[in-house]
Amino acid sequence: MVRNGLTHSGTPAFRCRGCDRRFVEAPRKGPVPDATKDLIRRLLAERMGVRAIARVTGVSRSWVQGFVNALYRDDTPHHPGPLQESPAGS
């Protein structure tokens, strides 16, 4: 682990020499709790927007958008099936 400059807020950043991952020593926020994730799922069911959900829950908008994308990617698989030839091409 080596020191790797500062973040945009002035916090010292570090880099792992093994995996090249960049991180801060003591992050201010931790992982989002399961209760908040359940609340976000309920708010999505009520058709609230991503910005509104971020304001209500206090989670960053980019995190909410990534969570929503993962939900839809995992819960709604898309299998288009084999391609069908169009009759106009014949």
PyMOL Python script that loads the backbone (N, CA, C, O; Angstrom):
from pymol import cmd

cmd.read_pdbstr("""\
ATOM      1  N   MET A   1       0.852  -1.156   0.000  1.00  0.00           N
ATOM      2  CA  MET A   1       0.000   0.000   0.000  1.00  0.00           C
ATOM      3  C   MET A   1       0.907   1.231   0.000  1.00  0.00           C
ATOM      4  O   MET A   1       1.841   1.331   0.796  1.00  0.00           O
ATOM      5  N   VAL A   2       0.617   2.157  -0.901  1.00  0.00           N
ATOM      6  CA  VAL A   2       1.388   3.396  -0.984  1.00  0.00           C
ATOM      7  C   VAL A   2       0.433   4.584  -1.034  1.00  0.00           C
ATOM      8  O   VAL A   2      -0.713   4.473  -1.472  1.00  0.00           O
ATOM      9  N   ARG A   3       0.934   5.701  -0.580  1.00  0.00           N
ATOM     10  CA  ARG A   3       0.140   6.923  -0.632  1.00  0.00           C
ATOM     11  C   ARG A   3       0.023   7.372  -2.086  1.00  0.00           C
ATOM     12  O   ARG A   3       0.986   7.307  -2.850  1.00  0.00           O
ATOM     13  N   ASN A   4      -1.192   7.835  -2.460  1.00  0.00           N
ATOM     14  CA  ASN A   4      -1.451   8.154  -3.863  1.00  0.00           C
ATOM     15  C   ASN A   4      -2.198   9.481  -3.985  1.00  0.00           C
ATOM     16  O   ASN A   4      -3.282   9.527  -4.567  1.00  0.00           O
ATOM     17  N   GLY A   5      -1.639  10.544  -3.451  1.00  0.00           N
ATOM     18  CA  GLY A   5      -2.221  11.872  -3.610  1.00  0.00           C
ATOM     19  C   GLY A   5      -3.413  12.122  -2.710  1.00  0.00           C
ATOM     20  O   GLY A   5      -3.564  11.493  -1.663  1.00  0.00           O
ATOM     21  N   LEU A   6      -4.260  13.053  -3.135  1.00  0.00           N
ATOM     22  CA  LEU A   6      -5.431  13.458  -2.371  1.00  0.00           C
ATOM     23  C   LEU A   6      -6.688  13.275  -3.203  1.00  0.00           C
ATOM     24  O   LEU A   6      -6.642  13.298  -4.433  1.00  0.00           O
ATOM     25  N   THR A   7      -7.820  13.091  -2.516  1.00  0.00           N
ATOM     26  CA  THR A   7      -9.105  13.052  -3.206  1.00  0.00           C
ATOM     27  C   THR A   7      -9.548  14.484  -3.478  1.00  0.00           C
ATOM     28  O   THR A   7      -8.864  15.431  -3.091  1.00  0.00           O
ATOM     29  N   HIS A   8     -10.697  14.645  -4.148  1.00  0.00           N
ATOM     30  CA  HIS A   8     -11.185  15.984  -4.462  1.00  0.00           C
ATOM     31  C   HIS A   8     -11.508  16.795  -3.209  1.00  0.00           C
ATOM     32  O   HIS A   8     -11.549  18.025  -3.259  1.00  0.00           O
ATOM     33  N   SER A   9     -11.738  16.107  -2.077  1.00  0.00           N
ATOM     34  CA  SER A   9     -12.057  16.819  -0.835  1.00  0.00           C
ATOM     35  C   SER A   9     -10.834  17.025   0.053  1.00  0.00           C
ATOM     36  O   SER A   9     -10.957  17.564   1.153  1.00  0.00           O
ATOM     37  N   GLY A  10      -9.663  16.607  -0.404  1.00  0.00           N
ATOM     38  CA  GLY A  10      -8.441  16.819   0.348  1.00  0.00           C
ATOM     39  C   GLY A  10      -8.037  15.679   1.268  1.00  0.00           C
ATOM     40  O   GLY A  10      -7.052  15.800   1.997  1.00  0.00           O
ATOM     41  N   THR A  11      -8.775  14.577   1.251  1.00  0.00           N
ATOM     42  CA  THR A  11      -8.457  13.412   2.080  1.00  0.00           C
ATOM     43  C   THR A  11      -7.325  12.623   1.435  1.00  0.00           C
ATOM     44  O   THR A  11      -7.345  12.431   0.219  1.00  0.00           O
ATOM     45  N   PRO A  12      -6.345  12.161   2.193  1.00  0.00           N
ATOM     46  CA  PRO A  12      -5.270  11.368   1.604  1.00  0.00           C
ATOM     47  C   PRO A  12      -5.801  10.067   0.990  1.00  0.00           C
ATOM     48  O   PRO A  12      -6.621   9.373   1.591  1.00  0.00           O
ATOM     49  N   ALA A  13      -5.325   9.757  -0.197  1.00  0.00           N
ATOM     50  CA  ALA A  13      -5.730   8.536  -0.886  1.00  0.00           C
ATOM     51  C   ALA A  13      -4.555   7.558  -0.905  1.00  0.00           C
ATOM     52  O   ALA A  13      -3.392   7.959  -0.878  1.00  0.00           O
ATOM     53  N   PHE A  14      -4.880   6.292  -0.951  1.00  0.00           N
ATOM     54  CA  PHE A  14      -3.872   5.234  -0.987  1.00  0.00           C
ATOM     55  C   PHE A  14      -4.145   4.313  -2.162  1.00  0.00           C
ATOM     56  O   PHE A  14      -5.263   4.259  -2.674  1.00  0.00           O
ATOM     57  N   ARG A  15      -3.114   3.585  -2.586  1.00  0.00           N
ATOM     58  CA  ARG A  15      -3.243   2.647  -3.700  1.00  0.00           C
ATOM     59  C   ARG A  15      -2.576   1.339  -3.319  1.00  0.00           C
ATOM     60  O   ARG A  15      -1.466   1.328  -2.785  1.00  0.00           O
ATOM     61  N   CYS A  16      -3.254   0.242  -3.595  1.00  0.00           N
ATOM     62  CA  CYS A  16      -2.701  -1.084  -3.334  1.00  0.00           C
ATOM     63  C   CYS A  16      -1.786  -1.457  -4.498  1.00  0.00           C
ATOM     64  O   CYS A  16      -2.198  -1.381  -5.656  1.00  0.00           O
ATOM     65  N   ARG A  17      -0.564  -1.853  -4.208  1.00  0.00           N
ATOM     66  CA  ARG A  17       0.367  -2.229  -5.277  1.00  0.00           C
ATOM     67  C   ARG A  17      -0.002  -3.560  -5.915  1.00  0.00           C
ATOM     68  O   ARG A  17       0.350  -3.817  -7.067  1.00  0.00           O
ATOM     69  N   GLY A  18      -0.713  -4.412  -5.170  1.00  0.00           N
ATOM     70  CA  GLY A  18      -1.085  -5.725  -5.694  1.00  0.00           C
ATOM     71  C   GLY A  18      -2.208  -5.664  -6.721  1.00  0.00           C
ATOM     72  O   GLY A  18      -2.107  -6.247  -7.800  1.00  0.00           O
ATOM     73  N   CYS A  19      -3.291  -4.948  -6.372  1.00  0.00           N
ATOM     74  CA  CYS A  19      -4.472  -4.937  -7.259  1.00  0.00           C
ATOM     75  C   CYS A  19      -4.725  -3.576  -7.894  1.00  0.00           C
ATOM     76  O   CYS A  19      -5.651  -3.441  -8.694  1.00  0.00           O
ATOM     77  N   ASP A  20      -3.924  -2.561  -7.560  1.00  0.00           N
ATOM     78  CA  ASP A  20      -4.034  -1.217  -8.128  1.00  0.00           C
ATOM     79  C   ASP A  20      -5.323  -0.499  -7.716  1.00  0.00           C
ATOM     80  O   ASP A  20      -5.732   0.456  -8.376  1.00  0.00           O
ATOM     81  N   ARG A  21      -5.962  -0.945  -6.643  1.00  0.00           N
ATOM     82  CA  ARG A  21      -7.189  -0.322  -6.166  1.00  0.00           C
ATOM     83  C   ARG A  21      -6.851   0.953  -5.402  1.00  0.00           C
ATOM     84  O   ARG A  21      -5.899   0.981  -4.622  1.00  0.00           O
ATOM     85  N   ARG A  22      -7.635   2.010  -5.629  1.00  0.00           N
ATOM     86  CA  ARG A  22      -7.440   3.291  -4.961  1.00  0.00           C
ATOM     87  C   ARG A  22      -8.525   3.450  -3.905  1.00  0.00           C
ATOM     88  O   ARG A  22      -9.693   3.172  -4.176  1.00  0.00           O
ATOM     89  N   PHE A  23      -8.153   3.896  -2.692  1.00  0.00           N
ATOM     90  CA  PHE A  23      -9.109   3.999  -1.601  1.00  0.00           C
ATOM     91  C   PHE A  23      -8.638   5.018  -0.581  1.00  0.00           C
ATOM     92  O   PHE A  23      -7.497   5.478  -0.632  1.00  0.00           O
ATOM     93  N   VAL A  24      -9.531   5.375   0.357  1.00  0.00           N
ATOM     94  CA  VAL A  24      -9.177   6.249   1.472  1.00  0.00           C
ATOM     95  C   VAL A  24      -9.098   5.395   2.729  1.00  0.00           C
ATOM     96  O   VAL A  24      -9.741   4.349   2.822  1.00  0.00           O
ATOM     97  N   GLU A  25      -8.312   5.842   3.683  1.00  0.00           N
ATOM     98  CA  GLU A  25      -8.064   5.046   4.885  1.00  0.00           C
ATOM     99  C   GLU A  25      -9.306   4.916   5.760  1.00  0.00           C
ATOM    100  O   GLU A  25      -9.628   3.819   6.216  1.00  0.00           O
ATOM    101  N   ALA A  26     -10.002   6.020   5.998  1.00  0.00           N
ATOM    102  CA  ALA A  26     -11.184   5.998   6.865  1.00  0.00           C
ATOM    103  C   ALA A  26     -12.346   6.663   6.126  1.00  0.00           C
ATOM    104  O   ALA A  26     -12.542   7.870   6.265  1.00  0.00           O
ATOM    105  N   PRO A  27     -13.126   5.904   5.340  1.00  0.00           N
ATOM    106  CA  PRO A  27     -14.231   6.513   4.599  1.00  0.00           C
ATOM    107  C   PRO A  27     -15.291   7.075   5.541  1.00  0.00           C
ATOM    108  O   PRO A  27     -15.520   6.535   6.623  1.00  0.00           O
ATOM    109  N   ARG A  28     -15.936   8.166   5.122  1.00  0.00           N
ATOM    110  CA  ARG A  28     -16.953   8.804   5.957  1.00  0.00           C
ATOM    111  C   ARG A  28     -18.249   8.015   5.978  1.00  0.00           C
ATOM    112  O   ARG A  28     -18.947   7.987   6.991  1.00  0.00           O
ATOM    113  N   LYS A  29     -18.570   7.377   4.873  1.00  0.00           N
ATOM    114  CA  LYS A  29     -19.814   6.622   4.786  1.00  0.00           C
ATOM    115  C   LYS A  29     -19.503   5.155   4.557  1.00  0.00           C
ATOM    116  O   LYS A  29     -18.510   4.809   3.916  1.00  0.00           O
ATOM    117  N   GLY A  30     -20.352   4.305   5.081  1.00  0.00           N
ATOM    118  CA  GLY A  30     -20.190   2.874   4.899  1.00  0.00           C
ATOM    119  C   GLY A  30     -21.183   2.347   3.883  1.00  0.00           C
ATOM    120  O   GLY A  30     -21.788   3.120   3.139  1.00  0.00           O
ATOM    121  N   PRO A  31     -21.352   1.035   3.848  1.00  0.00           N
ATOM    122  CA  PRO A  31     -22.320   0.460   2.911  1.00  0.00           C
ATOM    123  C   PRO A  31     -23.752   0.855   3.271  1.00  0.00           C
ATOM    124  O   PRO A  31     -24.051   1.154   4.427  1.00  0.00           O
ATOM    125  N   VAL A  32     -24.621   0.851   2.283  1.00  0.00           N
ATOM    126  CA  VAL A  32     -26.020   1.214   2.495  1.00  0.00           C
ATOM    127  C   VAL A  32     -26.721   0.049   3.209  1.00  0.00           C
ATOM    128  O   VAL A  32     -26.620  -1.094   2.762  1.00  0.00           O
ATOM    129  N   PRO A  33     -27.428   0.326   4.312  1.00  0.00           N
ATOM    130  CA  PRO A  33     -28.091  -0.755   5.058  1.00  0.00           C
ATOM    131  C   PRO A  33     -29.232  -1.392   4.268  1.00  0.00           C
ATOM    132  O   PRO A  33     -29.792  -0.781   3.357  1.00  0.00           O
ATOM    133  N   ASP A  34     -29.565  -2.626   4.633  1.00  0.00           N
ATOM    134  CA  ASP A  34     -30.635  -3.359   3.948  1.00  0.00           C
ATOM    135  C   ASP A  34     -31.989  -2.670   4.121  1.00  0.00           C
ATOM    136  O   ASP A  34     -32.826  -2.715   3.220  1.00  0.00           O
ATOM    137  N   ALA A  35     -32.207  -2.035   5.271  1.00  0.00           N
ATOM    138  CA  ALA A  35     -33.476  -1.332   5.492  1.00  0.00           C
ATOM    139  C   ALA A  35     -33.644  -0.199   4.478  1.00  0.00           C
ATOM    140  O   ALA A  35     -34.747   0.029   3.980  1.00  0.00           O
ATOM    141  N   THR A  36     -32.560   0.507   4.173  1.00  0.00           N
ATOM    142  CA  THR A  36     -32.628   1.590   3.185  1.00  0.00           C
ATOM    143  C   THR A  36     -32.859   1.027   1.794  1.00  0.00           C
ATOM    144  O   THR A  36     -33.596   1.616   1.003  1.00  0.00           O
ATOM    145  N   LYS A  37     -32.240  -0.105   1.482  1.00  0.00           N
ATOM    146  CA  LYS A  37     -32.460  -0.737   0.178  1.00  0.00           C
ATOM    147  C   LYS A  37     -33.919  -1.165   0.025  1.00  0.00           C
ATOM    148  O   LYS A  37     -34.498  -1.019  -1.051  1.00  0.00           O
ATOM    149  N   ASP A  38     -34.515  -1.693   1.099  1.00  0.00           N
ATOM    150  CA  ASP A  38     -35.933  -2.070   1.052  1.00  0.00           C
ATOM    151  C   ASP A  38     -36.816  -0.849   0.851  1.00  0.00           C
ATOM    152  O   ASP A  38     -37.790  -0.903   0.100  1.00  0.00           O
ATOM    153  N   LEU A  39     -36.482   0.259   1.519  1.00  0.00           N
ATOM    154  CA  LEU A  39     -37.230   1.496   1.331  1.00  0.00           C
ATOM    155  C   LEU A  39     -37.129   1.974  -0.109  1.00  0.00           C
ATOM    156  O   LEU A  39     -38.123   2.423  -0.680  1.00  0.00           O
ATOM    157  N   ILE A  40     -35.954   1.885  -0.700  1.00  0.00           N
ATOM    158  CA  ILE A  40     -35.771   2.307  -2.091  1.00  0.00           C
ATOM    159  C   ILE A  40     -36.617   1.440  -3.014  1.00  0.00           C
ATOM    160  O   ILE A  40     -37.211   1.951  -3.963  1.00  0.00           O
ATOM    161  N   ARG A  41     -36.681   0.144  -2.752  1.00  0.00           N
ATOM    162  CA  ARG A  41     -37.526  -0.750  -3.570  1.00  0.00           C
ATOM    163  C   ARG A  41     -38.998  -0.339  -3.461  1.00  0.00           C
ATOM    164  O   ARG A  41     -39.710  -0.329  -4.465  1.00  0.00           O
ATOM    165  N   ARG A  42     -39.463   0.002  -2.246  1.00  0.00           N
ATOM    166  CA  ARG A  42     -40.864   0.423  -2.057  1.00  0.00           C
ATOM    167  C   ARG A  42     -41.133   1.748  -2.769  1.00  0.00           C
ATOM    168  O   ARG A  42     -42.190   1.928  -3.372  1.00  0.00           O
ATOM    169  N   LEU A  43     -40.184   2.667  -2.698  1.00  0.00           N
ATOM    170  CA  LEU A  43     -40.364   3.954  -3.370  1.00  0.00           C
ATOM    171  C   LEU A  43     -40.367   3.782  -4.889  1.00  0.00           C
ATOM    172  O   LEU A  43     -41.082   4.498  -5.590  1.00  0.00           O
ATOM    173  N   LEU A  44     -39.584   2.851  -5.393  1.00  0.00           N
ATOM    174  CA  LEU A  44     -39.616   2.570  -6.831  1.00  0.00           C
ATOM    175  C   LEU A  44     -40.970   2.009  -7.237  1.00  0.00           C
ATOM    176  O   LEU A  44     -41.490   2.334  -8.304  1.00  0.00           O
ATOM    177  N   ALA A  45     -41.542   1.160  -6.377  1.00  0.00           N
ATOM    178  CA  ALA A  45     -42.863   0.605  -6.664  1.00  0.00           C
ATOM    179  C   ALA A  45     -43.931   1.700  -6.685  1.00  0.00           C
ATOM    180  O   ALA A  45     -44.938   1.569  -7.380  1.00  0.00           O
ATOM    181  N   GLU A  46     -43.714   2.781  -5.925  1.00  0.00           N
ATOM    182  CA  GLU A  46     -44.624   3.922  -5.922  1.00  0.00           C
ATOM    183  C   GLU A  46     -44.328   4.885  -7.070  1.00  0.00           C
ATOM    184  O   GLU A  46     -44.949   5.943  -7.172  1.00  0.00           O
ATOM    185  N   ARG A  47     -43.387   4.522  -7.924  1.00  0.00           N
ATOM    186  CA  ARG A  47     -43.015   5.276  -9.124  1.00  0.00           C
ATOM    187  C   ARG A  47     -42.405   6.642  -8.803  1.00  0.00           C
ATOM    188  O   ARG A  47     -42.640   7.619  -9.514  1.00  0.00           O
ATOM    189  N   MET A  48     -41.621   6.698  -7.725  1.00  0.00           N
ATOM    190  CA  MET A  48     -40.880   7.927  -7.415  1.00  0.00           C
ATOM    191  C   MET A  48     -39.649   7.998  -8.308  1.00  0.00           C
ATOM    192  O   MET A  48     -39.106   6.966  -8.702  1.00  0.00           O
ATOM    193  N   GLY A  49     -39.213   9.189  -8.622  1.00  0.00           N
ATOM    194  CA  GLY A  49     -38.036   9.381  -9.445  1.00  0.00           C
ATOM    195  C   GLY A  49     -36.754   9.128  -8.664  1.00  0.00           C
ATOM    196  O   GLY A  49     -36.755   9.119  -7.433  1.00  0.00           O
ATOM    197  N   VAL A  50     -35.665   8.923  -9.391  1.00  0.00           N
ATOM    198  CA  VAL A  50     -34.373   8.629  -8.771  1.00  0.00           C
ATOM    199  C   VAL A  50     -33.908   9.807  -7.919  1.00  0.00           C
ATOM    200  O   VAL A  50     -33.399   9.604  -6.817  1.00  0.00           O
ATOM    201  N   ARG A  51     -34.072  11.016  -8.405  1.00  0.00           N
ATOM    202  CA  ARG A  51     -33.655  12.189  -7.635  1.00  0.00           C
ATOM    203  C   ARG A  51     -34.455  12.321  -6.341  1.00  0.00           C
ATOM    204  O   ARG A  51     -33.899  12.650  -5.293  1.00  0.00           O
ATOM    205  N   ALA A  52     -35.754  12.064  -6.417  1.00  0.00           N
ATOM    206  CA  ALA A  52     -36.594  12.151  -5.222  1.00  0.00           C
ATOM    207  C   ALA A  52     -36.201  11.071  -4.212  1.00  0.00           C
ATOM    208  O   ALA A  52     -36.152  11.331  -3.010  1.00  0.00           O
ATOM    209  N   ILE A  53     -35.925   9.874  -4.697  1.00  0.00           N
ATOM    210  CA  ILE A  53     -35.508   8.787  -3.801  1.00  0.00           C
ATOM    211  C   ILE A  53     -34.197   9.147  -3.124  1.00  0.00           C
ATOM    212  O   ILE A  53     -34.032   8.902  -1.929  1.00  0.00           O
ATOM    213  N   ALA A  54     -33.263   9.724  -3.866  1.00  0.00           N
ATOM    214  CA  ALA A  54     -31.980  10.128  -3.289  1.00  0.00           C
ATOM    215  C   ALA A  54     -32.182  11.185  -2.208  1.00  0.00           C
ATOM    216  O   ALA A  54     -31.525  11.136  -1.168  1.00  0.00           O
ATOM    217  N   ARG A  55     -33.084  12.142  -2.441  1.00  0.00           N
ATOM    218  CA  ARG A  55     -33.347  13.174  -1.437  1.00  0.00           C
ATOM    219  C   ARG A  55     -33.985  12.573  -0.190  1.00  0.00           C
ATOM    220  O   ARG A  55     -33.598  12.920   0.926  1.00  0.00           O
ATOM    221  N   VAL A  56     -34.953  11.679  -0.361  1.00  0.00           N
ATOM    222  CA  VAL A  56     -35.682  11.105   0.775  1.00  0.00           C
ATOM    223  C   VAL A  56     -34.782  10.214   1.624  1.00  0.00           C
ATOM    224  O   VAL A  56     -34.831  10.273   2.853  1.00  0.00           O
ATOM    225  N   THR A  57     -33.964   9.392   0.979  1.00  0.00           N
ATOM    226  CA  THR A  57     -33.159   8.406   1.714  1.00  0.00           C
ATOM    227  C   THR A  57     -31.808   8.942   2.156  1.00  0.00           C
ATOM    228  O   THR A  57     -31.188   8.367   3.051  1.00  0.00           O
ATOM    229  N   GLY A  58     -31.332  10.032   1.553  1.00  0.00           N
ATOM    230  CA  GLY A  58     -30.027  10.571   1.917  1.00  0.00           C
ATOM    231  C   GLY A  58     -28.869   9.823   1.287  1.00  0.00           C
ATOM    232  O   GLY A  58     -27.726   9.964   1.719  1.00  0.00           O
ATOM    233  N   VAL A  59     -29.159   9.025   0.264  1.00  0.00           N
ATOM    234  CA  VAL A  59     -28.136   8.275  -0.461  1.00  0.00           C
ATOM    235  C   VAL A  59     -27.829   9.039  -1.744  1.00  0.00           C
ATOM    236  O   VAL A  59     -28.703   9.727  -2.271  1.00  0.00           O
ATOM    237  N   SER A  60     -26.611   8.933  -2.253  1.00  0.00           N
ATOM    238  CA  SER A  60     -26.253   9.685  -3.452  1.00  0.00           C
ATOM    239  C   SER A  60     -27.070   9.220  -4.655  1.00  0.00           C
ATOM    240  O   SER A  60     -27.464   8.058  -4.762  1.00  0.00           O
ATOM    241  N   ARG A  61     -27.306  10.162  -5.543  1.00  0.00           N
ATOM    242  CA  ARG A  61     -28.111   9.873  -6.731  1.00  0.00           C
ATOM    243  C   ARG A  61     -27.431   8.831  -7.614  1.00  0.00           C
ATOM    244  O   ARG A  61     -28.100   7.969  -8.184  1.00  0.00           O
ATOM    245  N   SER A  62     -26.107   8.907  -7.728  1.00  0.00           N
ATOM    246  CA  SER A  62     -25.409   7.933  -8.567  1.00  0.00           C
ATOM    247  C   SER A  62     -25.510   6.528  -7.974  1.00  0.00           C
ATOM    248  O   SER A  62     -25.602   5.552  -8.720  1.00  0.00           O
ATOM    249  N   TRP A  63     -25.494   6.409  -6.631  1.00  0.00           N
ATOM    250  CA  TRP A  63     -25.641   5.092  -6.018  1.00  0.00           C
ATOM    251  C   TRP A  63     -27.045   4.551  -6.275  1.00  0.00           C
ATOM    252  O   TRP A  63     -27.209   3.377  -6.607  1.00  0.00           O
ATOM    253  N   VAL A  64     -28.064   5.411  -6.121  1.00  0.00           N
ATOM    254  CA  VAL A  64     -29.447   4.979  -6.362  1.00  0.00           C
ATOM    255  C   VAL A  64     -29.602   4.522  -7.805  1.00  0.00           C
ATOM    256  O   VAL A  64     -30.238   3.499  -8.061  1.00  0.00           O
ATOM    257  N   GLN A  65     -29.032   5.264  -8.757  1.00  0.00           N
ATOM    258  CA  GLN A  65     -29.156   4.884 -10.165  1.00  0.00           C
ATOM    259  C   GLN A  65     -28.484   3.547 -10.435  1.00  0.00           C
ATOM    260  O   GLN A  65     -29.030   2.724 -11.170  1.00  0.00           O
ATOM    261  N   GLY A  66     -27.314   3.313  -9.860  1.00  0.00           N
ATOM    262  CA  GLY A  66     -26.647   2.023 -10.024  1.00  0.00           C
ATOM    263  C   GLY A  66     -27.443   0.893  -9.409  1.00  0.00           C
ATOM    264  O   GLY A  66     -27.498  -0.202  -9.969  1.00  0.00           O
ATOM    265  N   PHE A  67     -28.066   1.142  -8.257  1.00  0.00           N
ATOM    266  CA  PHE A  67     -28.893   0.135  -7.589  1.00  0.00           C
ATOM    267  C   PHE A  67     -30.116  -0.200  -8.434  1.00  0.00           C
ATOM    268  O   PHE A  67     -30.473  -1.370  -8.575  1.00  0.00           O
ATOM    269  N   VAL A  68     -30.759   0.820  -8.996  1.00  0.00           N
ATOM    270  CA  VAL A  68     -31.933   0.606  -9.850  1.00  0.00           C
ATOM    271  C   VAL A  68     -31.533  -0.171 -11.100  1.00  0.00           C
ATOM    272  O   VAL A  68     -32.235  -1.097 -11.506  1.00  0.00           O
ATOM    273  N   ASN A  69     -30.418   0.197 -11.708  1.00  0.00           N
ATOM    274  CA  ASN A  69     -29.964  -0.519 -12.902  1.00  0.00           C
ATOM    275  C   ASN A  69     -29.709  -1.989 -12.596  1.00  0.00           C
ATOM    276  O   ASN A  69     -30.075  -2.862 -13.383  1.00  0.00           O
ATOM    277  N   ALA A  70     -29.081  -2.267 -11.453  1.00  0.00           N
ATOM    278  CA  ALA A  70     -28.812  -3.658 -11.068  1.00  0.00           C
ATOM    279  C   ALA A  70     -30.113  -4.406 -10.801  1.00  0.00           C
ATOM    280  O   ALA A  70     -30.239  -5.576 -11.161  1.00  0.00           O
ATOM    281  N   LEU A  71     -31.082  -3.743 -10.174  1.00  0.00           N
ATOM    282  CA  LEU A  71     -32.379  -4.385  -9.919  1.00  0.00           C
ATOM    283  C   LEU A  71     -33.041  -4.800 -11.220  1.00  0.00           C
ATOM    284  O   LEU A  71     -33.482  -5.941 -11.356  1.00  0.00           O
ATOM    285  N   TYR A  72     -33.113  -3.889 -12.173  1.00  0.00           N
ATOM    286  CA  TYR A  72     -33.777  -4.193 -13.436  1.00  0.00           C
ATOM    287  C   TYR A  72     -32.993  -5.197 -14.266  1.00  0.00           C
ATOM    288  O   TYR A  72     -33.584  -6.013 -14.973  1.00  0.00           O
ATOM    289  N   ARG A  73     -31.677  -5.146 -14.189  1.00  0.00           N
ATOM    290  CA  ARG A  73     -30.858  -6.103 -14.929  1.00  0.00           C
ATOM    291  C   ARG A  73     -31.047  -7.518 -14.376  1.00  0.00           C
ATOM    292  O   ARG A  73     -31.132  -8.481 -15.137  1.00  0.00           O
ATOM    293  N   ASP A  74     -31.112  -7.636 -13.040  1.00  0.00           N
ATOM    294  CA  ASP A  74     -31.224  -8.952 -12.414  1.00  0.00           C
ATOM    295  C   ASP A  74     -32.644  -9.484 -12.391  1.00  0.00           C
ATOM    296  O   ASP A  74     -32.849 -10.689 -12.541  1.00  0.00           O
ATOM    297  N   ASP A  75     -33.640  -8.609 -12.205  1.00  0.00           N
ATOM    298  CA  ASP A  75     -35.022  -9.055 -12.037  1.00  0.00           C
ATOM    299  C   ASP A  75     -35.807  -9.148 -13.340  1.00  0.00           C
ATOM    300  O   ASP A  75     -36.859  -9.786 -13.372  1.00  0.00           O
ATOM    301  N   THR A  76     -35.328  -8.536 -14.403  1.00  0.00           N
ATOM    302  CA  THR A  76     -36.072  -8.583 -15.661  1.00  0.00           C
ATOM    303  C   THR A  76     -35.139  -9.049 -16.783  1.00  0.00           C
ATOM    304  O   THR A  76     -34.707  -8.246 -17.610  1.00  0.00           O
ATOM    305  N   PRO A  77     -34.833 -10.338 -16.808  1.00  0.00           N
ATOM    306  CA  PRO A  77     -33.955 -10.830 -17.881  1.00  0.00           C
ATOM    307  C   PRO A  77     -34.651 -10.721 -19.233  1.00  0.00           C
ATOM    308  O   PRO A  77     -35.865 -10.890 -19.339  1.00  0.00           O
ATOM    309  N   HIS A  78     -33.884 -10.445 -20.230  1.00  0.00           N
ATOM    310  CA  HIS A  78     -34.424 -10.283 -21.577  1.00  0.00           C
ATOM    311  C   HIS A  78     -33.870 -11.395 -22.465  1.00  0.00           C
ATOM    312  O   HIS A  78     -32.663 -11.486 -22.687  1.00  0.00           O
ATOM    313  N   HIS A  79     -34.753 -12.220 -22.959  1.00  0.00           N
ATOM    314  CA  HIS A  79     -34.366 -13.292 -23.878  1.00  0.00           C
ATOM    315  C   HIS A  79     -35.146 -13.092 -25.170  1.00  0.00           C
ATOM    316  O   HIS A  79     -36.304 -13.501 -25.253  1.00  0.00           O
ATOM    317  N   PRO A  80     -34.547 -12.480 -26.169  1.00  0.00           N
ATOM    318  CA  PRO A  80     -35.299 -12.170 -27.386  1.00  0.00           C
ATOM    319  C   PRO A  80     -35.613 -13.391 -28.245  1.00  0.00           C
ATOM    320  O   PRO A  80     -36.497 -13.327 -29.100  1.00  0.00           O
ATOM    321  N   GLY A  81     -34.915 -14.493 -28.037  1.00  0.00           N
ATOM    322  CA  GLY A  81     -35.163 -15.673 -28.858  1.00  0.00           C
ATOM    323  C   GLY A  81     -34.434 -15.570 -30.180  1.00  0.00           C
ATOM    324  O   GLY A  81     -33.677 -14.627 -30.409  1.00  0.00           O
ATOM    325  N   PRO A  82     -34.663 -16.543 -31.053  1.00  0.00           N
ATOM    326  CA  PRO A  82     -33.962 -16.529 -32.349  1.00  0.00           C
ATOM    327  C   PRO A  82     -34.480 -15.410 -33.250  1.00  0.00           C
ATOM    328  O   PRO A  82     -35.636 -14.997 -33.159  1.00  0.00           O
ATOM    329  N   LEU A  83     -33.601 -14.937 -34.111  1.00  0.00           N
ATOM    330  CA  LEU A  83     -33.991 -13.903 -35.076  1.00  0.00           C
ATOM    331  C   LEU A  83     -34.972 -14.491 -36.087  1.00  0.00           C
ATOM    332  O   LEU A  83     -34.821 -15.630 -36.529  1.00  0.00           O
ATOM    333  N   GLN A  84     -35.976 -13.697 -36.442  1.00  0.00           N
ATOM    334  CA  GLN A  84     -36.947 -14.138 -37.433  1.00  0.00           C
ATOM    335  C   GLN A  84     -36.767 -13.315 -38.691  1.00  0.00           C
ATOM    336  O   GLN A  84     -36.547 -12.105 -38.635  1.00  0.00           O
ATOM    337  N   GLU A  85     -36.862 -13.970 -39.799  1.00  0.00           N
ATOM    338  CA  GLU A  85     -36.689 -13.268 -41.069  1.00  0.00           C
ATOM    339  C   GLU A  85     -37.950 -12.476 -41.366  1.00  0.00           C
ATOM    340  O   GLU A  85     -39.064 -12.937 -41.120  1.00  0.00           O
ATOM    341  N   SER A  86     -37.758 -11.276 -41.900  1.00  0.00           N
ATOM    342  CA  SER A  86     -38.915 -10.459 -42.240  1.00  0.00           C
ATOM    343  C   SER A  86     -39.440 -10.885 -43.606  1.00  0.00           C
ATOM    344  O   SER A  86     -38.654 -11.218 -44.492  1.00  0.00           O
ATOM    345  N   PRO A  87     -40.762 -10.879 -43.786  1.00  0.00           N
ATOM    346  CA  PRO A  87     -41.324 -11.276 -45.069  1.00  0.00           C
ATOM    347  C   PRO A  87     -41.009 -10.276 -46.178  1.00  0.00           C
ATOM    348  O   PRO A  87     -41.055 -10.634 -47.355  1.00  0.00           O
ATOM    349  N   ALA A  88     -40.690  -9.028 -45.827  1.00  0.00           N
ATOM    350  CA  ALA A  88     -40.398  -8.015 -46.844  1.00  0.00           C
ATOM    351  C   ALA A  88     -39.049  -8.268 -47.517  1.00  0.00           C
ATOM    352  O   ALA A  88     -38.829  -7.821 -48.643  1.00  0.00           O
ATOM    353  N   GLY A  89     -38.140  -8.984 -46.838  1.00  0.00           N
ATOM    354  CA  GLY A  89     -36.815  -9.235 -47.392  1.00  0.00           C
ATOM    355  C   GLY A  89     -36.810 -10.318 -48.461  1.00  0.00           C
ATOM    356  O   GLY A  89     -35.795 -10.490 -49.135  1.00  0.00           O
ATOM    357  N   SER A  90     -37.879 -11.039 -48.639  1.00  0.00           N
ATOM    358  CA  SER A  90     -37.901 -12.139 -49.604  1.00  0.00           C
ATOM    359  C   SER A  90     -38.194 -11.703 -51.005  1.00  0.00           C
ATOM    360  O   SER A  90     -38.241 -12.533 -51.913  1.00  0.00           O
TER     361      SER A  90
END
""", "prot")
cmd.dss("prot")
cmd.show_as("cartoon", "prot")
cmd.util.cbc("prot")
cmd.orient("prot")
